[in-house]
Amino acid sequence: MNKPTVFFSFFMMVCVTVFSCAHGSKMRKLYPGMTKQEVLKTFGKPDGYQKAGEYEAFKYSNKLMSGWSWDRADYYAILKEGVLVEYGAGNIRVKDSNIIVLVPLR
């Protein structure tokens, strides 16, 4: 192999490694009490949105949980009155008619 081919191969491996766990590491930057604007700044525009009463849920679909390409999940950020109260990988359910809850993956 010539030097440009080796360099390109190495560069691509580094890029895949660095970017493969982007959402899993971003999830660690969330904490209860963050504002809606802080969540959007950290994760960007959500793939889905749901509102029930004073609760809002942002959905980030099919994101990597680890460095392995098959290890994917839907991430959610649940806000109450514009403040983050719950987040993680899983599914959301509307409890009663005005409460959104996160059901963790098993």
KESETOR-396854 format. One record per atom (N, C-alpha, C, CB): residue in three letters; atom name; x, y, z. Coordinates in Angstrom, 2 decimals. Glycine has a CB too. Layout:
<rs>
@r ALA&a CA&east X&north Y&up Z .
...
</rs>
This chain:
<rs>
@r MET&a N&east 0.84&north -1.19&up 0.00 .
@r MET&a CA&east 0.00&north 0.00&up 0.00 .
@r MET&a C&east 0.88&north 1.25&up 0.00 .
@r MET&a CB&east -0.96&north 0.00&up 1.22 .
@r ASN&a N&east 0.39&north 2.27&up -0.69 .
@r ASN&a CA&east 1.15&north 3.52&up -0.69 .
@r ASN&a C&east 0.74&north 4.38&up 0.50 .
@r ASN&a CB&east 0.95&north 4.29&up -2.03 .
@r LYS&a N&east 1.50&north 5.42&up 0.79 .
@r LYS&a CA&east 1.26&north 6.27&up 1.97 .
@r LYS&a C&east -0.11&north 6.94&up 1.96 .
@r LYS&a CB&east 2.33&north 7.32&up 2.07 .
@r PRO&a N&east -0.58&north 7.51&up 0.83 .
@r PRO&a CA&east -1.91&north 8.14&up 0.86 .
@r PRO&a C&east -3.02&north 7.15&up 1.20 .
@r PRO&a CB&east -2.21&north 8.77&up -0.49 .
@r THR&a N&east -2.94&north 5.92&up 0.72 .
@r THR&a CA&east -3.95&north 4.93&up 1.02 .
@r THR&a C&east -3.94&north 4.56&up 2.50 .
@r THR&a CB&east -3.74&north 3.68&up 0.17 .
@r VAL&a N&east -2.75&north 4.39&up 3.07 .
@r VAL&a CA&east -2.64&north 4.07&up 4.50 .
@r VAL&a C&east -3.17&north 5.23&up 5.34 .
@r VAL&a CB&east -1.17&north 3.77&up 4.87 .
@r PHE&a N&east -2.80&north 6.44&up 4.97 .
@r PHE&a CA&east -3.26&north 7.63&up 5.71 .
@r PHE&a C&east -4.78&north 7.74&up 5.64 .
@r PHE&a CB&east -2.61&north 8.91&up 5.14 .
@r PHE&a N&east -5.35&north 7.55&up 4.45 .
@r PHE&a CA&east -6.80&north 7.66&up 4.30 .
@r PHE&a C&east -7.50&north 6.59&up 5.12 .
@r PHE&a CB&east -7.19&north 7.53&up 2.81 .
@r SER&a N&east -7.00&north 5.35&up 5.10 .
@r SER&a CA&east -7.60&north 4.27&up 5.89 .
@r SER&a C&east -7.56&north 4.59&up 7.38 .
@r SER&a CB&east -6.89&north 2.95&up 5.61 .
@r PHE&a N&east -6.43&north 5.07&up 7.85 .
@r PHE&a CA&east -6.30&north 5.44&up 9.26 .
@r PHE&a C&east -7.24&north 6.58&up 9.61 .
@r PHE&a CB&east -4.84&north 5.84&up 9.57 .
@r PHE&a N&east -7.33&north 7.59&up 8.73 .
@r PHE&a CA&east -8.21&north 8.74&up 8.96 .
@r PHE&a C&east -9.66&north 8.29&up 9.06 .
@r PHE&a CB&east -8.04&north 9.76&up 7.83 .
@r MET&a N&east -10.10&north 7.40&up 8.19 .
@r MET&a CA&east -11.48&north 6.91&up 8.21 .
@r MET&a C&east -11.77&north 6.12&up 9.49 .
@r MET&a CB&east -11.76&north 6.03&up 6.97 .
@r MET&a N&east -10.82&north 5.31&up 9.95 .
@r MET&a CA&east -11.03&north 4.57&up 11.21 .
@r MET&a C&east -11.18&north 5.52&up 12.38 .
@r MET&a CB&east -9.86&north 3.59&up 11.46 .
@r VAL&a N&east -10.37&north 6.57&up 12.41 .
@r VAL&a CA&east -10.47&north 7.56&up 13.49 .
@r VAL&a C&east -11.82&north 8.25&up 13.45 .
@r VAL&a CB&east -9.32&north 8.60&up 13.39 .
@r CYS&a N&east -12.26&north 8.65&up 12.27 .
@r CYS&a CA&east -13.56&north 9.33&up 12.13 .
@r CYS&a C&east -14.71&north 8.44&up 12.59 .
@r CYS&a CB&east -13.79&north 9.75&up 10.67 .
@r VAL&a N&east -14.70&north 7.19&up 12.19 .
@r VAL&a CA&east -15.77&north 6.27&up 12.59 .
@r VAL&a C&east -15.76&north 6.09&up 14.09 .
@r VAL&a CB&east -15.61&north 4.91&up 11.89 .
@r THR&a N&east -14.59&north 5.95&up 14.69 .
@r THR&a CA&east -14.49&north 5.77&up 16.14 .
@r THR&a C&east -14.98&north 6.99&up 16.89 .
@r THR&a CB&east -13.05&north 5.47&up 16.53 .
@r VAL&a N&east -14.59&north 8.15&up 16.45 .
@r VAL&a CA&east -14.96&north 9.40&up 17.14 .
@r VAL&a C&east -16.45&north 9.68&up 17.02 .
@r VAL&a CB&east -14.17&north 10.57&up 16.59 .
@r PHE&a N&east -17.01&north 9.52&up 15.83 .
@r PHE&a CA&east -18.40&north 9.90&up 15.61 .
@r PHE&a C&east -19.39&north 8.80&up 15.94 .
@r PHE&a CB&east -18.57&north 10.33&up 14.20 .
@r SER&a N&east -18.94&north 7.57&up 16.15 .
@r SER&a CA&east -19.87&north 6.47&up 16.36 .
@r SER&a C&east -20.62&north 6.55&up 17.68 .
@r SER&a CB&east -19.13&north 5.18&up 16.29 .
@r CYS&a N&east -20.06&north 7.17&up 18.70 .
@r CYS&a CA&east -20.75&north 7.22&up 19.99 .
@r CYS&a C&east -21.19&north 8.64&up 20.33 .
@r CYS&a CB&east -19.85&north 6.68&up 21.09 .
@r ALA&a N&east -21.46&north 9.43&up 19.32 .
@r ALA&a CA&east -21.80&north 10.84&up 19.54 .
@r ALA&a C&east -23.03&north 11.02&up 20.41 .
@r ALA&a CB&east -22.00&north 11.52&up 18.23 .
@r HIS&a N&east -24.12&north 10.31&up 20.14 .
@r HIS&a CA&east -25.32&north 10.55&up 20.94 .
@r HIS&a C&east -25.24&north 9.95&up 22.33 .
@r HIS&a CB&east -26.52&north 10.00&up 20.24 .
@r GLY&a N&east -24.58&north 8.81&up 22.47 .
@r GLY&a CA&east -24.40&north 8.24&up 23.80 .
@r GLY&a C&east -23.64&north 9.20&up 24.70 .
@r GLY&a CB&east -23.67&north 6.91&up 23.72 .
@r SER&a N&east -22.61&north 9.84&up 24.16 .
@r SER&a CA&east -21.85&north 10.79&up 24.98 .
@r SER&a C&east -22.62&north 12.09&up 25.19 .
@r SER&a CB&east -20.50&north 11.08&up 24.32 .
@r LYS&a N&east -23.43&north 12.49&up 24.23 .
@r LYS&a CA&east -24.24&north 13.69&up 24.42 .
@r LYS&a C&east -25.28&north 13.48&up 25.52 .
@r LYS&a CB&east -24.94&north 14.08&up 23.11 .
@r MET&a N&east -25.81&north 12.25&up 25.62 .
@r MET&a CA&east -26.81&north 11.96&up 26.65 .
@r MET&a C&east -26.22&north 12.21&up 28.03 .
@r MET&a CB&east -27.30&north 10.50&up 26.53 .
@r ARG&a N&east -24.93&north 11.96&up 28.19 .
@r ARG&a CA&east -24.28&north 12.16&up 29.50 .
@r ARG&a C&east -24.18&north 13.64&up 29.86 .
@r ARG&a CB&east -22.90&north 11.54&up 29.50 .
@r LYS&a N&east -24.38&north 14.52&up 28.89 .
@r LYS&a CA&east -24.31&north 15.96&up 29.15 .
@r LYS&a C&east -25.63&north 16.52&up 29.65 .
@r LYS&a CB&east -23.89&north 16.70&up 27.89 .
@r LEU&a N&east -26.70&north 15.71&up 29.60 .
@r LEU&a CA&east -28.00&north 16.17&up 30.08 .
@r LEU&a C&east -28.10&north 15.98&up 31.59 .
@r LEU&a CB&east -29.13&north 15.42&up 29.37 .
@r TYR&a N&east -28.88&north 16.83&up 32.22 .
@r TYR&a CA&east -29.14&north 16.71&up 33.65 .
@r TYR&a C&east -30.49&north 17.36&up 33.96 .
@r TYR&a CB&east -28.00&north 17.36&up 34.50 .
@r PRO&a N&east -31.20&north 16.85&up 34.96 .
@r PRO&a CA&east -32.50&north 17.43&up 35.32 .
@r PRO&a C&east -32.34&north 18.91&up 35.68 .
@r PRO&a CB&east -33.12&north 16.66&up 36.50 .
@r GLY&a N&east -33.29&north 19.70&up 35.25 .
@r GLY&a CA&east -33.25&north 21.13&up 35.52 .
@r GLY&a C&east -32.79&north 21.96&up 34.34 .
@r GLY&a CB&east -32.36&north 21.40&up 36.68 .
@r MET&a N&east -32.27&north 21.30&up 33.28 .
@r MET&a CA&east -31.87&north 22.04&up 32.08 .
@r MET&a C&east -33.11&north 22.66&up 31.43 .
@r MET&a CB&east -31.13&north 21.11&up 31.06 .
@r THR&a N&east -32.93&north 23.79&up 30.78 .
@r THR&a CA&east -34.03&north 24.43&up 30.07 .
@r THR&a C&east -34.22&north 23.77&up 28.70 .
@r THR&a CB&east -33.77&north 25.94&up 29.90 .
@r LYS&a N&east -35.35&north 24.04&up 28.10 .
@r LYS&a CA&east -35.66&north 23.53&up 26.76 .
@r LYS&a C&east -34.58&north 23.98&up 25.77 .
@r LYS&a CB&east -37.05&north 24.02&up 26.30 .
@r GLN&a N&east -34.14&north 25.22&up 25.88 .
@r GLN&a CA&east -33.13&north 25.75&up 24.97 .
@r GLN&a C&east -31.79&north 25.03&up 25.16 .
@r GLN&a CB&east -32.95&north 27.25&up 25.20 .
@r GLU&a N&east -31.44&north 24.69&up 26.39 .
@r GLU&a CA&east -30.18&north 23.97&up 26.65 .
@r GLU&a C&east -30.22&north 22.56&up 26.07 .
@r GLU&a CB&east -29.90&north 23.91&up 28.16 .
@r VAL&a N&east -31.37&north 21.90&up 26.17 .
@r VAL&a CA&east -31.52&north 20.56&up 25.61 .
@r VAL&a C&east -31.38&north 20.63&up 24.09 .
@r VAL&a CB&east -32.89&north 19.94&up 26.01 .
@r LEU&a N&east -32.05&north 21.58&up 23.47 .
@r LEU&a CA&east -31.97&north 21.73&up 22.01 .
@r LEU&a C&east -30.56&north 22.08&up 21.57 .
@r LEU&a CB&east -32.96&north 22.80&up 21.54 .
@r LYS&a N&east -29.86&north 22.87&up 22.35 .
@r LYS&a CA&east -28.48&north 23.23&up 22.00 .
@r LYS&a C&east -27.57&north 22.00&up 22.09 .
@r LYS&a CB&east -27.95&north 24.35&up 22.94 .
@r THR&a N&east -27.81&north 21.12&up 23.05 .
@r THR&a CA&east -26.98&north 19.93&up 23.25 .
@r THR&a C&east -27.28&north 18.87&up 22.19 .
@r THR&a CB&east -27.22&north 19.35&up 24.64 .
@r PHE&a N&east -28.55&north 18.59&up 21.92 .
@r PHE&a CA&east -28.94&north 17.50&up 21.03 .
@r PHE&a C&east -29.34&north 17.95&up 19.63 .
@r PHE&a CB&east -30.06&north 16.75&up 21.63 .
@r GLY&a N&east -29.71&north 19.20&up 19.48 .
@r GLY&a CA&east -30.18&north 19.67&up 18.18 .
@r GLY&a C&east -31.67&north 19.44&up 18.02 .
@r GLY&a CB&east -29.42&north 18.97&up 17.07 .
@r LYS&a N&east -32.14&north 19.64&up 16.80 .
@r LYS&a CA&east -33.56&north 19.50&up 16.48 .
@r LYS&a C&east -34.00&north 18.05&up 16.64 .
@r LYS&a CB&east -33.86&north 20.00&up 15.05 .
@r PRO&a N&east -35.09&north 17.80&up 17.37 .
@r PRO&a CA&east -35.55&north 16.42&up 17.57 .
@r PRO&a C&east -36.17&north 15.84&up 16.30 .
@r PRO&a CB&east -36.56&north 16.36&up 18.70 .
@r ASP&a N&east -36.16&north 14.51&up 16.23 .
@r ASP&a CA&east -36.80&north 13.80&up 15.12 .
@r ASP&a C&east -38.31&north 13.69&up 15.34 .
@r ASP&a CB&east -36.20&north 12.41&up 14.95 .
@r GLY&a N&east -38.73&north 13.81&up 16.59 .
@r GLY&a CA&east -40.15&north 13.73&up 16.91 .
@r GLY&a C&east -40.47&north 14.59&up 18.11 .
@r GLY&a CB&east -40.56&north 12.27&up 17.17 .
@r TYR&a N&east -41.74&north 14.93&up 18.25 .
@r TYR&a CA&east -42.18&north 15.81&up 19.33 .
@r TYR&a C&east -43.57&north 15.36&up 19.77 .
@r TYR&a CB&east -42.19&north 17.32&up 18.88 .
@r GLN&a N&east -43.80&north 15.41&up 21.07 .
@r GLN&a CA&east -45.13&north 15.07&up 21.60 .
@r GLN&a C&east -45.41&north 15.99&up 22.79 .
@r GLN&a CB&east -45.21&north 13.55&up 22.03 .
@r LYS&a N&east -46.65&north 16.41&up 22.93 .
@r LYS&a CA&east -47.03&north 17.27&up 24.05 .
@r LYS&a C&east -48.28&north 16.70&up 24.69 .
@r LYS&a CB&east -47.27&north 18.73&up 23.58 .
@r ALA&a N&east -48.28&north 16.70&up 26.03 .
@r ALA&a CA&east -49.46&north 16.27&up 26.79 .
@r ALA&a C&east -49.53&north 17.15&up 28.02 .
@r ALA&a CB&east -49.39&north 14.74&up 27.17 .
@r GLY&a N&east -50.50&north 18.04&up 28.06 .
@r GLY&a CA&east -50.62&north 18.96&up 29.20 .
@r GLY&a C&east -49.39&north 19.84&up 29.32 .
@r GLY&a CB&east -50.85&north 18.18&up 30.50 .
@r GLU&a N&east -48.77&north 19.84&up 30.50 .
@r GLU&a CA&east -47.59&north 20.67&up 30.74 .
@r GLU&a C&east -46.28&north 19.95&up 30.39 .
@r GLU&a CB&east -47.56&north 21.12&up 32.19 .
@r TYR&a N&east -46.38&north 18.71&up 29.83 .
@r TYR&a CA&east -45.21&north 17.92&up 29.47 .
@r TYR&a C&east -44.94&north 17.98&up 27.97 .
@r TYR&a CB&east -45.40&north 16.47&up 29.91 .
@r GLU&a N&east -43.65&north 17.95&up 27.61 .
@r GLU&a CA&east -43.22&north 17.85&up 26.22 .
@r GLU&a C&east -42.19&north 16.73&up 26.15 .
@r GLU&a CB&east -42.63&north 19.21&up 25.70 .
@r ALA&a N&east -42.18&north 16.01&up 25.02 .
@r ALA&a CA&east -41.18&north 14.97&up 24.81 .
@r ALA&a C&east -40.50&north 15.18&up 23.47 .
@r ALA&a CB&east -41.83&north 13.56&up 24.88 .
@r PHE&a N&east -39.16&north 15.23&up 23.49 .
@r PHE&a CA&east -38.36&north 15.29&up 22.27 .
@r PHE&a C&east -37.86&north 13.88&up 22.00 .
@r PHE&a CB&east -37.17&north 16.31&up 22.40 .
@r LYS&a N&east -37.99&north 13.42&up 20.77 .
@r LYS&a CA&east -37.52&north 12.09&up 20.38 .
@r LYS&a C&east -36.34&north 12.23&up 19.42 .
@r LYS&a CB&east -38.66&north 11.26&up 19.73 .
@r TYR&a N&east -35.28&north 11.49&up 19.71 .
@r TYR&a CA&east -34.11&north 11.40&up 18.84 .
@r TYR&a C&east -34.00&north 9.94&up 18.41 .
@r TYR&a CB&east -32.79&north 11.91&up 19.57 .
@r SER&a N&east -34.38&north 9.66&up 17.16 .
@r SER&a CA&east -34.58&north 8.29&up 16.68 .
@r SER&a C&east -33.30&north 7.59&up 16.24 .
@r SER&a CB&east -35.54&north 8.30&up 15.55 .
@r ASN&a N&east -33.24&north 6.30&up 16.58 .
@r ASN&a CA&east -32.23&north 5.38&up 16.06 .
@r ASN&a C&east -30.80&north 5.90&up 16.22 .
@r ASN&a CB&east -32.51&north 5.12&up 14.60 .
@r LYS&a N&east -30.48&north 6.38&up 17.40 .
@r LYS&a CA&east -29.15&north 6.93&up 17.68 .
@r LYS&a C&east -28.27&north 5.87&up 18.33 .
@r LYS&a CB&east -29.24&north 8.18&up 18.58 .
@r LEU&a N&east -26.98&north 5.99&up 18.11 .
@r LEU&a CA&east -26.03&north 5.03&up 18.68 .
@r LEU&a C&east -25.97&north 5.15&up 20.19 .
@r LEU&a CB&east -24.64&north 5.24&up 18.08 .
@r MET&a N&east -25.98&north 4.00&up 20.87 .
@r MET&a CA&east -25.82&north 3.98&up 22.32 .
@r MET&a C&east -24.37&north 3.75&up 22.70 .
@r MET&a CB&east -26.71&north 2.88&up 22.95 .
@r SER&a N&east -23.63&north 3.08&up 21.82 .
@r SER&a CA&east -22.21&north 2.79&up 22.07 .
@r SER&a C&east -21.49&north 2.89&up 20.73 .
@r SER&a CB&east -22.01&north 1.37&up 22.73 .
@r GLY&a N&east -20.30&north 2.39&up 20.68 .
@r GLY&a CA&east -19.53&north 2.43&up 19.45 .
@r GLY&a C&east -19.91&north 1.36&up 18.44 .
@r GLY&a CB&east -18.10&north 2.30&up 19.76 .
@r TRP&a N&east -20.84&north 0.48&up 18.78 .
@r TRP&a CA&east -21.22&north -0.61&up 17.88 .
@r TRP&a C&east -22.43&north -0.20&up 17.04 .
@r TRP&a CB&east -21.52&north -1.89&up 18.67 .
@r SER&a N&east -22.35&north -0.44&up 15.75 .
@r SER&a CA&east -23.39&north 0.04&up 14.84 .
@r SER&a C&east -24.75&north -0.61&up 15.09 .
@r SER&a CB&east -22.98&north -0.22&up 13.41 .
@r TRP&a N&east -24.81&north -1.80&up 15.68 .
@r TRP&a CA&east -26.09&north -2.45&up 15.94 .
@r TRP&a C&east -26.70&north -2.04&up 17.29 .
@r TRP&a CB&east -25.92&north -3.96&up 15.91 .
@r ASP&a N&east -25.97&north -1.27&up 18.06 .
@r ASP&a CA&east -26.41&north -0.87&up 19.40 .
@r ASP&a C&east -27.09&north 0.50&up 19.33 .
@r ASP&a CB&east -25.20&north -0.83&up 20.40 .
@r ARG&a N&east -28.33&north 0.51&up 18.83 .
@r ARG&a CA&east -29.06&north 1.76&up 18.61 .
@r ARG&a C&east -30.33&north 1.79&up 19.45 .
@r ARG&a CB&east -29.40&north 1.93&up 17.13 .
@r ALA&a N&east -30.78&north 3.00&up 19.73 .
@r ALA&a CA&east -32.01&north 3.17&up 20.50 .
@r ALA&a C&east -32.61&north 4.53&up 20.19 .
@r ALA&a CB&east -31.75&north 3.02&up 22.02 .
@r ASP&a N&east -33.85&north 4.70&up 20.62 .
@r ASP&a CA&east -34.49&north 6.02&up 20.56 .
@r ASP&a C&east -34.25&north 6.69&up 21.90 .
@r ASP&a CB&east -36.03&north 5.90&up 20.24 .
@r TYR&a N&east -33.74&north 7.91&up 21.85 .
@r TYR&a CA&east -33.51&north 8.71&up 23.06 .
@r TYR&a C&east -34.65&north 9.71&up 23.21 .
@r TYR&a CB&east -32.14&north 9.44&up 23.00 .
@r TYR&a N&east -35.02&north 9.97&up 24.45 .
@r TYR&a CA&east -36.07&north 10.94&up 24.74 .
@r TYR&a C&east -35.61&north 11.93&up 25.79 .
@r TYR&a CB&east -37.35&north 10.23&up 25.20 .
@r ALA&a N&east -36.09&north 13.13&up 25.66 .
@r ALA&a CA&east -35.93&north 14.15&up 26.69 .
@r ALA&a C&east -37.33&north 14.63&up 27.03 .
@r ALA&a CB&east -35.00&north 15.35&up 26.21 .
@r ILE&a N&east -37.72&north 14.49&up 28.29 .
@r ILE&a CA&east -39.06&north 14.88&up 28.73 .
@r ILE&a C&east -38.95&north 16.13&up 29.59 .
@r ILE&a CB&east -39.75&north 13.73&up 29.53 .
@r LEU&a N&east -39.72&north 17.14&up 29.21 .
@r LEU&a CA&east -39.70&north 18.42&up 29.91 .
@r LEU&a C&east -41.06&north 18.70&up 30.52 .
@r LEU&a CB&east -39.30&north 19.56&up 28.95 .
@r LYS&a N&east -41.04&north 19.33&up 31.67 .
@r LYS&a CA&east -42.27&north 19.77&up 32.32 .
@r LYS&a C&east -42.15&north 21.28&up 32.48 .
@r LYS&a CB&east -42.51&north 19.06&up 33.72 .
@r GLU&a N&east -43.08&north 21.98&up 31.86 .
@r GLU&a CA&east -43.08&north 23.44&up 31.86 .
@r GLU&a C&east -41.73&north 24.00&up 31.40 .
@r GLU&a CB&east -43.42&north 23.97&up 33.28 .
@r GLY&a N&east -41.14&north 23.37&up 30.36 .
@r GLY&a CA&east -39.91&north 23.87&up 29.76 .
@r GLY&a C&east -38.62&north 23.51&up 30.49 .
@r GLY&a CB&east -39.98&north 25.33&up 29.67 .
@r VAL&a N&east -38.71&north 22.61&up 31.48 .
@r VAL&a CA&east -37.54&north 22.19&up 32.25 .
@r VAL&a C&east -37.39&north 20.67&up 32.15 .
@r VAL&a CB&east -37.66&north 22.64&up 33.75 .
@r LEU&a N&east -36.17&north 20.18&up 31.89 .
@r LEU&a CA&east -35.91&north 18.76&up 31.75 .
@r LEU&a C&east -36.14&north 18.03&up 33.07 .
@r LEU&a CB&east -34.49&north 18.52&up 31.25 .
@r VAL&a N&east -37.01&north 17.01&up 33.03 .
@r VAL&a CA&east -37.31&north 16.23&up 34.25 .
@r VAL&a C&east -36.90&north 14.76&up 34.10 .
@r VAL&a CB&east -38.79&north 16.32&up 34.58 .
@r GLU&a N&east -36.79&north 14.26&up 32.86 .
@r GLU&a CA&east -36.45&north 12.87&up 32.64 .
@r GLU&a C&east -35.83&north 12.72&up 31.26 .
@r GLU&a CB&east -37.70&north 11.95&up 32.79 .
@r TYR&a N&east -34.88&north 11.80&up 31.11 .
@r TYR&a CA&east -34.24&north 11.60&up 29.82 .
@r TYR&a C&east -33.64&north 10.20&up 29.77 .
@r TYR&a CB&east -33.15&north 12.66&up 29.56 .
@r GLY&a N&east -33.41&north 9.71&up 28.56 .
@r GLY&a CA&east -32.77&north 8.42&up 28.41 .
@r GLY&a C&east -33.27&north 7.67&up 27.19 .
@r GLY&a CB&east -32.98&north 7.58&up 29.63 .
@r ALA&a N&east -32.76&north 6.44&up 27.03 .
@r ALA&a CA&east -33.18&north 5.58&up 25.94 .
@r ALA&a C&east -34.38&north 4.78&up 26.40 .
@r ALA&a CB&east -32.02&north 4.63&up 25.48 .
@r GLY&a N&east -35.35&north 4.63&up 25.53 .
@r GLY&a CA&east -36.54&north 3.85&up 25.89 .
@r GLY&a C&east -37.72&north 4.24&up 25.04 .
@r GLY&a CB&east -36.87&north 4.04&up 27.34 .
@r ASN&a N&east -38.89&north 4.06&up 25.60 .
@r ASN&a CA&east -40.15&north 4.41&up 24.95 .
@r ASN&a C&east -40.93&north 5.33&up 25.88 .
@r ASN&a CB&east -40.97&north 3.14&up 24.58 .
@r ILE&a N&east -41.74&north 6.20&up 25.31 .
@r ILE&a CA&east -42.56&north 7.05&up 26.16 .
@r ILE&a C&east -44.01&north 6.61&up 26.08 .
@r ILE&a CB&east -42.43&north 8.52&up 25.75 .
@r ARG&a N&east -44.71&north 6.84&up 27.16 .
@r ARG&a CA&east -46.14&north 6.53&up 27.25 .
@r ARG&a C&east -46.84&north 7.72&up 27.87 .
@r ARG&a CB&east -46.39&north 5.22&up 28.10 .
@r VAL&a N&east -48.06&north 7.96&up 27.42 .
@r VAL&a CA&east -48.88&north 9.00&up 28.03 .
@r VAL&a C&east -49.69&north 8.34&up 29.13 .
@r VAL&a CB&east -49.81&north 9.71&up 26.97 .
@r LYS&a N&east -49.48&north 8.80&up 30.35 .
@r LYS&a CA&east -50.19&north 8.27&up 31.51 .
@r LYS&a C&east -51.30&north 9.27&up 31.84 .
@r LYS&a CB&east -49.23&north 8.05&up 32.75 .
@r ASP&a N&east -52.49&north 8.76&up 32.06 .
@r ASP&a CA&east -53.68&north 9.61&up 32.17 .
@r ASP&a C&east -53.79&north 10.37&up 30.86 .
@r ASP&a CB&east -53.61&north 10.60&up 33.42 .
@r SER&a N&east -54.05&north 11.65&up 30.87 .
@r SER&a CA&east -54.09&north 12.38&up 29.61 .
@r SER&a C&east -53.11&north 13.54&up 29.59 .
@r SER&a CB&east -55.49&north 12.89&up 29.34 .
@r ASN&a N&east -52.45&north 13.81&up 30.71 .
@r ASN&a CA&east -51.58&north 14.97&up 30.78 .
@r ASN&a C&east -50.18&north 14.68&up 31.31 .
@r ASN&a CB&east -52.21&north 16.01&up 31.63 .
@r ILE&a N&east -49.80&north 13.41&up 31.41 .
@r ILE&a CA&east -48.48&north 13.08&up 31.94 .
@r ILE&a C&east -47.76&north 12.17&up 30.97 .
@r ILE&a CB&east -48.61&north 12.41&up 33.33 .
@r ILE&a N&east -46.50&north 12.48&up 30.66 .
@r ILE&a CA&east -45.67&north 11.66&up 29.80 .
@r ILE&a C&east -44.61&north 10.99&up 30.68 .
@r ILE&a CB&east -45.00&north 12.50&up 28.65 .
@r VAL&a N&east -44.46&north 9.66&up 30.53 .
@r VAL&a CA&east -43.45&north 8.94&up 31.31 .
@r VAL&a C&east -42.52&north 8.18&up 30.36 .
@r VAL&a CB&east -44.12&north 7.95&up 32.31 .
@r LEU&a N&east -41.28&north 7.97&up 30.77 .
@r LEU&a CA&east -40.29&north 7.24&up 30.00 .
@r LEU&a C&east -40.20&north 5.82&up 30.54 .
@r LEU&a CB&east -38.91&north 7.94&up 30.06 .
@r VAL&a N&east -40.36&north 4.85&up 29.64 .
@r VAL&a CA&east -40.23&north 3.44&up 30.00 .
@r VAL&a C&east -38.87&north 2.99&up 29.50 .
@r VAL&a CB&east -41.40&north 2.56&up 29.38 .
@r PRO&a N&east -37.92&north 2.70&up 30.42 .
@r PRO&a CA&east -36.55&north 2.33&up 30.00 .
@r PRO&a C&east -36.51&north 1.04&up 29.20 .
@r PRO&a CB&east -35.66&north 2.19&up 31.21 .
@r LEU&a N&east -35.49&north 0.92&up 28.35 .
@r LEU&a CA&east -35.26&north -0.32&up 27.62 .
@r LEU&a C&east -34.79&north -1.40&up 28.57 .
@r LEU&a CB&east -34.25&north -0.12&up 26.48 .
@r ARG&a N&east -35.11&north -2.63&up 28.30 .
@r ARG&a CA&east -34.64&north -3.75&up 29.15 .
@r ARG&a C&east -33.51&north -4.44&up 28.50 .
@r ARG&a CB&east -35.76&north -4.74&up 29.44 .
</rs>
